[in-house]
Amino acid sequence: MKSKTLKKFVILIAFVLFGGACVRVADPLTAIEKRQLNTAEIELVSSDNRFGVKTFKNMALSAGDSNVFISPLSISMALGMTLNGAAGETRIAMKETLELHSLTQQKINESYLSLITLLTQLDPKVIFKIANSIWYRDYISFKQEFINTNKHYFNAHTQSLNFGDPLSLVTINQWVSDNTHGKIPKIINQINPDDIMFLINAIYFKGIWTYRFKPELTQQSNFNHPNGNSVPCQLMHQERVFSYLKNEEIQAINLPYGDGDFRMAIILPENQTPINTIIQNMSDEQLYIWLNSFHDQKGILEFPKFKFAYEKRLNHVLSKLGMAIAFDQERADFTNLYDGSGKAYISEVKHKSFIQVDEEGTEAAAATSVTISFTSVGDEFYMRVDRPFIFILYDNHSKTILFIGKINEPIWEN
């Protein structure tokens, strides 16, 4: 593949970080030559982009007038670790959903490892961190190959915990908070008795605009909501030569961070076209064309400040996209993760994100957790008496009932 084609694909790396928010476009800011991606890395980036676009489209179109903000890289990386434990039809379905069907498992793992290294070292003026972890129930034996593979290729922190200890929940959530600089303080609300493993990805981004907005030029204004109402906003103001694009469908602008290796592309529909119409027609190929079509043009930009957190359970979305079998308690096959008497399946995939955009730049974080649970744990059982119950005292020899009672409230009286 020619060098020029390789460089084009690099443009899409940063897009995968935050659902299309960051791009890399060749201009004087990126004069320093970065290492070229190999063929497997290019295929992985392309696969992640296709997965990211279809996931974003599905979520955005079903969200009505609500905000949506995801990190496809975080989601795909958490599921990429999980993929190492899948087998049979489950592995096939997950690879199809993640758009990884053209790569072997070895190539997938190797490409994620090199991509982590590349992205986290791309721009010294931008903070970009990727962290992975696997937390598992201490008395269950998991396949060491699964653990070692994720430790090596995903740099995953792996740790066994007593899931019955409330401090385990604190430990896992503290790891997420630490690796998102406190922007996502918690990803797991509780540990259920049939949960045996949590695979978690955390991403943190902090970039200062290459050309900062002046706070004194920011003005109170109104923003037109899709429901027809106006809502207050703070519009930042900047006038200079921008990377700009305008066609019959959209008006777009490209804002760099630091040395320009990370960027934010802002896409605005033209001719009063509803935003969902643009999203409905969007594809990774269309985005590639747009992101490769910016040109220098002087102009004025007024852009609103915003800050919000987002949370979404992804079971339904991922099932709809093709990996329903992984959530099926009877059909899921994770025998490459564990081959004991219990049957493992994905009980939940949860995604949380945070973003703040202001005059200085952008701070963003995302975390994705994949929860592996058992349909059963061999001969073991779990009984939690946390609701009304009956109790009987009896003579075991004659089976004579001595006392019998019903407890609606376990009162302790002194």
C-alpha positions as CSV (number, residue, x, y, z in Angstrom):
1,M,0.0,0.0,0.0
2,K,1.4,3.4,-0.9
3,S,2.7,5.8,1.7
4,K,0.1,8.4,0.7
5,T,-2.8,6.0,1.4
6,L,-1.3,5.0,4.7
7,K,-1.2,8.6,5.8
8,K,-4.8,9.1,4.9
9,F,-5.8,6.3,7.2
10,V,-4.0,8.0,10.1
11,I,-6.5,10.8,9.9
12,L,-9.2,8.5,11.2
13,I,-7.2,7.4,14.3
14,A,-8.3,10.3,16.4
15,F,-11.9,10.1,15.2
16,V,-12.3,6.8,16.9
17,L,-11.5,8.4,20.3
18,F,-14.7,10.3,20.9
19,G,-17.2,9.4,18.3
20,G,-15.9,11.7,15.6
21,A,-14.9,14.6,17.7
22,C,-11.2,14.5,17.1
23,V,-9.4,14.3,13.7
24,R,-5.9,14.7,12.4
25,V,-5.6,16.5,9.1
26,A,-2.3,17.3,7.3
27,D,-1.3,21.0,7.5
28,P,1.8,22.9,8.8
29,L,0.9,22.0,12.4
30,T,1.6,18.4,11.7
31,A,4.9,18.8,9.8
32,I,6.6,16.3,12.2
33,E,6.4,12.9,10.5
34,K,4.8,10.2,12.7
35,R,5.5,6.6,12.2
36,Q,3.3,5.0,9.6
37,L,0.7,2.3,10.5
38,N,1.3,-1.2,9.3
39,T,-1.4,-3.1,7.4
40,A,-3.0,-4.7,10.4
41,E,-3.1,-1.4,12.3
42,I,-4.8,0.2,9.4
43,E,-7.4,-2.6,9.3
44,L,-8.0,-2.2,13.1
45,V,-8.5,1.6,12.9
46,S,-10.8,1.1,9.9
47,S,-12.7,-1.6,11.8
48,D,-13.0,0.5,14.9
49,N,-14.3,3.5,12.9
50,R,-17.0,1.4,11.2
51,F,-18.0,0.1,14.6
52,G,-17.9,3.6,16.1
53,V,-20.1,5.1,13.3
54,K,-22.8,2.4,13.4
55,T,-22.8,2.4,17.2
56,F,-23.1,6.2,17.4
57,K,-25.8,6.2,14.7
58,N,-27.9,3.6,16.5
59,M,-27.6,5.5,19.8
60,A,-28.0,9.0,18.4
61,L,-31.1,8.2,16.3
62,S,-32.8,6.5,19.2
63,A,-32.0,9.2,21.7
64,G,-34.5,11.8,20.4
65,D,-33.5,15.3,21.3
66,S,-31.1,14.2,24.1
67,N,-27.3,14.6,24.0
68,V,-25.2,11.6,23.1
69,F,-21.4,11.3,23.7
70,I,-19.5,8.0,23.5
71,S,-15.9,6.8,23.0
72,P,-16.0,4.0,20.4
73,L,-12.3,3.3,21.2
74,S,-13.2,2.7,24.9
75,I,-16.1,0.4,24.0
76,S,-14.2,-1.6,21.4
77,M,-11.1,-2.0,23.6
78,A,-13.2,-3.3,26.5
79,L,-14.9,-5.7,24.2
80,G,-11.6,-6.5,22.5
81,M,-10.2,-7.8,25.8
82,T,-13.4,-9.8,26.3
83,L,-13.1,-11.3,22.8
84,N,-10.0,-13.2,24.0
85,G,-12.3,-15.3,26.1
86,A,-14.9,-15.9,23.5
87,A,-15.2,-19.1,21.4
88,G,-17.3,-20.6,18.6
89,E,-20.4,-18.6,17.4
90,T,-19.9,-16.1,20.2
91,R,-16.5,-15.1,19.0
92,I,-17.7,-14.9,15.3
93,A,-20.7,-12.7,16.4
94,M,-18.5,-10.4,18.4
95,K,-15.9,-10.0,15.7
96,E,-18.7,-9.2,13.1
97,T,-20.2,-6.6,15.5
98,L,-16.8,-5.0,16.1
99,E,-16.0,-5.2,12.4
100,L,-12.9,-7.2,13.1
101,H,-13.8,-10.2,10.9
102,S,-10.9,-9.6,8.5
103,L,-8.3,-9.9,11.3
104,T,-7.0,-12.9,13.2
105,Q,-7.1,-12.7,17.0
106,Q,-3.4,-12.4,17.1
107,K,-3.4,-9.5,14.7
108,I,-6.2,-7.8,16.7
109,N,-4.2,-8.1,19.9
110,E,-0.9,-6.9,18.4
111,S,-2.6,-4.0,16.7
112,Y,-4.3,-2.8,19.9
113,L,-1.0,-2.9,21.7
114,S,0.8,-0.8,19.1
115,L,-2.2,1.6,18.7
116,I,-2.2,2.2,22.4
117,T,1.5,3.1,22.3
118,L,1.0,5.3,19.2
119,L,-2.0,7.3,20.5
120,T,-0.7,7.9,24.0
121,Q,2.6,9.2,22.6
122,L,1.2,11.2,19.7
123,D,1.3,14.8,21.0
124,P,3.5,15.8,24.0
125,K,1.3,18.9,24.5
126,V,-1.9,16.8,24.9
127,I,-2.7,14.5,27.8
128,F,-4.1,11.3,26.4
129,K,-4.2,8.1,28.6
130,I,-5.6,4.7,28.0
131,A,-5.9,2.2,30.9
132,N,-7.3,-1.4,31.0
133,S,-8.1,-3.6,33.9
134,I,-9.6,-7.0,34.7
135,W,-11.0,-7.8,38.1
136,Y,-12.2,-11.3,38.9
137,R,-13.7,-13.4,41.8
138,D,-10.9,-14.8,43.9
139,Y,-11.9,-18.4,44.3
140,I,-12.6,-19.1,40.6
141,S,-9.9,-20.4,38.3
142,F,-9.7,-18.6,35.0
143,K,-7.6,-19.6,32.1
144,Q,-4.1,-18.2,32.6
145,E,-3.7,-17.7,28.9
146,F,-6.7,-15.3,28.8
147,I,-5.2,-13.3,31.7
148,N,-1.7,-13.2,30.3
149,T,-2.9,-12.2,26.8
150,N,-4.8,-9.2,28.1
151,K,-1.9,-8.2,30.4
152,H,0.5,-8.3,27.5
153,Y,-1.4,-6.8,24.6
154,F,-3.8,-4.4,26.5
155,N,-1.4,-3.5,29.3
156,A,-4.3,-4.7,31.6
157,H,-4.0,-4.5,35.3
158,T,-5.4,-7.8,36.6
159,Q,-6.4,-8.5,40.1
160,S,-8.5,-11.1,42.0
161,L,-10.8,-9.8,44.7
162,N,-13.3,-11.1,47.2
163,F,-16.4,-9.9,45.5
164,G,-18.3,-10.5,48.7
165,D,-16.4,-7.7,50.4
166,P,-17.9,-4.3,49.9
167,L,-14.4,-2.8,49.6
168,S,-14.0,-4.7,46.3
169,L,-16.6,-2.3,44.7
170,V,-14.7,0.7,46.2
171,T,-11.4,-0.7,44.8
172,I,-12.7,-1.1,41.2
173,N,-14.5,2.3,41.1
174,Q,-11.4,4.0,42.6
175,W,-9.3,2.6,39.8
176,V,-11.8,4.1,37.2
177,S,-11.8,7.4,39.0
178,D,-8.0,7.5,39.2
179,N,-7.6,6.7,35.5
180,T,-10.2,9.3,34.4
181,H,-8.8,12.0,36.8
182,G,-12.0,11.9,38.8
183,K,-14.3,12.7,35.8
184,I,-15.9,9.3,36.0
185,P,-16.0,8.5,39.8
186,K,-17.9,5.2,39.4
187,I,-18.7,2.7,36.7
188,I,-20.1,-0.2,38.8
189,N,-23.0,0.2,41.1
190,Q,-23.0,-3.2,42.7
191,I,-21.4,-6.6,42.5
192,N,-24.1,-9.4,42.1
193,P,-23.5,-12.9,43.5
194,D,-23.3,-14.3,39.9
195,D,-20.8,-11.7,38.7
196,I,-17.4,-13.3,38.2
197,M,-15.4,-10.7,36.2
198,F,-15.3,-7.1,35.2
199,L,-13.2,-6.0,32.2
200,I,-12.8,-2.2,32.2
201,N,-11.3,0.4,29.9
202,A,-10.7,4.0,30.9
203,I,-9.7,6.9,28.6
204,Y,-8.7,10.4,29.6
205,F,-8.1,13.3,27.2
206,K,-7.0,16.9,28.0
207,G,-6.0,19.2,25.2
208,I,-5.5,22.9,25.1
209,W,-6.6,24.6,21.9
210,T,-3.7,25.6,19.6
211,Y,-5.5,28.9,19.1
212,R,-7.4,29.6,22.4
213,F,-10.6,31.5,22.6
214,K,-10.5,34.8,24.5
215,P,-12.8,34.6,27.5
216,E,-13.7,38.3,27.3
217,L,-15.2,37.7,23.8
218,T,-17.6,35.0,25.1
219,Q,-21.2,36.3,25.2
220,Q,-24.5,35.0,26.6
221,S,-26.7,34.0,23.7
222,N,-29.5,31.5,22.7
223,F,-29.3,28.1,21.2
224,N,-32.1,26.7,19.0
225,H,-33.3,23.4,20.5
226,P,-34.8,20.8,18.1
227,N,-38.1,21.1,19.8
228,G,-38.4,24.7,18.6
229,N,-37.5,26.4,21.8
230,S,-34.5,28.6,22.5
231,V,-32.2,27.7,25.4
232,P,-29.4,29.9,26.9
233,C,-25.8,29.3,26.1
234,Q,-22.4,30.9,26.2
235,L,-21.0,31.5,22.7
236,M,-17.2,31.7,22.4
237,H,-15.8,33.9,19.6
238,Q,-12.7,33.6,17.4
239,E,-11.7,35.2,14.1
240,R,-8.7,33.8,12.1
241,V,-7.8,31.5,9.2
242,F,-9.5,28.1,10.0
243,S,-9.5,24.7,8.4
244,Y,-13.0,24.9,6.9
245,L,-15.4,23.0,4.7
246,K,-18.8,23.9,3.2
247,N,-20.9,21.9,0.7
248,E,-24.6,21.4,0.0
249,E,-25.0,19.2,3.1
250,I,-22.8,20.6,5.8
251,Q,-20.7,23.5,7.1
252,A,-17.7,22.2,9.1
253,I,-14.6,23.6,10.9
254,N,-11.5,21.9,12.3
255,L,-9.9,23.0,15.6
256,P,-6.5,21.7,16.6
257,Y,-5.1,21.0,20.1
258,G,-1.4,21.3,21.1
259,D,0.8,20.5,18.1
260,G,-2.2,19.6,16.0
261,D,-2.1,15.8,16.3
262,F,-5.5,15.8,18.0
263,R,-8.4,17.9,16.7
264,M,-12.1,18.6,17.0
265,A,-14.3,18.7,13.9
266,I,-17.5,20.6,14.3
267,I,-20.2,19.6,11.7
268,L,-23.2,21.8,11.2
269,P,-26.1,20.8,8.8
270,E,-26.9,23.2,6.0
271,N,-30.3,24.5,4.8
272,Q,-32.1,23.8,8.1
273,T,-31.6,20.0,7.6
274,P,-32.4,18.2,10.8
275,I,-29.3,16.8,12.5
276,N,-30.8,13.3,12.6
277,T,-31.0,13.4,8.8
278,I,-27.3,14.0,8.6
279,I,-26.7,11.2,11.1
280,Q,-29.0,8.8,9.3
281,N,-27.0,9.2,6.1
282,M,-23.6,9.2,7.7
283,S,-21.1,6.5,7.1
284,D,-17.4,6.1,7.8
285,E,-16.7,6.6,4.1
286,Q,-18.6,9.9,4.1
287,L,-16.8,11.1,7.2
288,Y,-13.5,10.2,5.6
289,I,-14.3,12.4,2.6
290,W,-15.4,15.3,4.8
291,L,-12.3,15.0,7.1
292,N,-10.1,15.0,4.1
293,S,-11.7,18.0,2.4
294,F,-10.8,20.9,4.8
295,H,-9.1,23.9,3.3
296,D,-7.7,27.2,4.8
297,Q,-10.1,30.0,4.8
298,K,-10.5,33.1,7.0
299,G,-13.6,33.4,8.9
300,I,-15.4,34.0,12.2
301,L,-16.4,31.1,14.6
302,E,-19.0,31.3,17.3
303,F,-19.1,28.1,19.3
304,P,-20.9,27.3,22.5
305,K,-19.2,26.1,25.7
306,F,-20.6,22.9,27.0
307,K,-20.1,20.4,29.8
308,F,-22.0,17.2,30.6
309,A,-21.8,13.6,31.6
310,Y,-23.4,10.7,29.7
311,E,-24.2,7.1,30.7
312,K,-25.7,4.2,28.7
313,R,-26.2,0.5,29.1
314,L,-25.1,-1.0,25.8
315,N,-26.7,-4.5,26.0
316,H,-29.6,-3.6,23.6
317,V,-27.4,-1.6,21.2
318,L,-24.8,-4.3,20.9
319,S,-27.4,-7.0,20.6
320,K,-29.1,-5.1,17.8
321,L,-25.7,-4.7,16.0
322,G,-25.1,-8.5,16.0
323,M,-23.7,-9.9,19.2
324,A,-26.9,-10.9,21.0
325,I,-25.5,-14.4,21.5
326,A,-22.9,-13.0,23.9
327,F,-25.7,-11.9,26.3
328,D,-27.6,-15.2,26.0
329,Q,-27.2,-17.2,29.2
330,E,-27.7,-20.5,27.3
331,R,-25.9,-19.9,24.1
332,A,-22.9,-17.7,25.0
333,D,-19.6,-19.4,24.7
334,F,-16.7,-18.0,26.8
335,T,-14.8,-21.3,27.3
336,N,-11.6,-19.5,26.4
337,L,-12.1,-17.5,29.6
338,Y,-13.2,-20.3,31.9
339,D,-14.0,-24.0,31.5
340,G,-15.4,-24.9,34.9
341,S,-18.9,-26.1,35.8
342,G,-20.5,-22.7,35.4
343,K,-21.6,-21.2,32.1
344,A,-20.3,-17.6,31.5
345,Y,-22.0,-14.9,29.6
346,I,-21.9,-11.1,29.3
347,S,-24.5,-9.7,31.7
348,E,-23.9,-6.0,31.1
349,V,-21.8,-3.6,29.0
350,K,-21.9,-0.1,30.5
351,H,-20.5,3.1,29.1
352,K,-19.9,6.4,30.8
353,S,-18.4,9.6,29.4
354,F,-17.7,13.2,30.4
355,I,-16.8,16.2,28.3
356,Q,-16.0,19.9,29.0
357,V,-15.3,22.3,26.2
358,D,-14.4,25.9,27.0
359,E,-12.1,28.8,26.0
360,E,-9.0,26.9,27.1
361,G,-9.6,23.6,25.3
362,T,-11.3,20.2,26.0
363,E,-11.3,17.7,28.8
364,A,-12.9,14.4,28.2
365,A,-13.1,11.0,29.7
366,A,-14.8,7.6,29.1
367,A,-15.0,4.3,30.8
368,T,-16.5,1.0,29.6
369,S,-17.2,-2.0,31.8
370,V,-18.0,-5.5,30.6
371,T,-19.5,-7.7,33.3
372,I,-19.1,-11.5,33.0
373,S,-21.6,-13.5,35.0
374,F,-22.5,-17.2,35.6
375,T,-25.8,-18.8,35.0
376,S,-24.8,-21.2,37.7
377,V,-21.7,-21.9,39.8
378,G,-21.6,-25.7,39.9
379,D,-22.9,-27.0,43.2
380,E,-22.6,-23.6,44.9
381,F,-25.6,-21.5,45.7
382,Y,-26.3,-18.1,47.1
383,M,-29.1,-17.1,49.5
384,R,-29.7,-13.6,50.6
385,V,-32.4,-13.2,53.3
386,D,-33.3,-9.6,52.7
387,R,-37.1,-9.9,52.6
388,P,-39.9,-11.4,54.8
389,F,-39.3,-15.0,55.7
390,I,-40.6,-17.9,57.8
391,F,-38.6,-19.7,60.4
392,I,-39.2,-23.0,62.2
393,L,-37.6,-24.6,65.2
394,Y,-38.2,-28.3,65.4
395,D,-37.0,-31.6,66.8
396,N,-35.0,-33.3,64.1
397,H,-35.7,-36.8,65.6
398,S,-39.5,-36.7,65.7
399,K,-39.8,-33.7,63.4
400,T,-42.0,-32.0,66.0
401,I,-42.4,-28.3,65.3
402,L,-41.4,-26.3,68.4
403,F,-41.7,-22.8,67.2
404,I,-42.7,-21.2,63.9
405,G,-42.8,-17.6,62.9
406,K,-42.8,-15.1,60.1
407,I,-40.5,-12.1,60.0
408,N,-41.5,-9.0,58.2
409,E,-39.1,-6.8,60.0
410,P,-36.0,-8.2,61.9
411,I,-36.3,-6.0,65.0
412,W,-33.5,-6.1,67.6
413,E,-34.8,-5.0,71.0
414,N,-32.6,-4.6,74.0
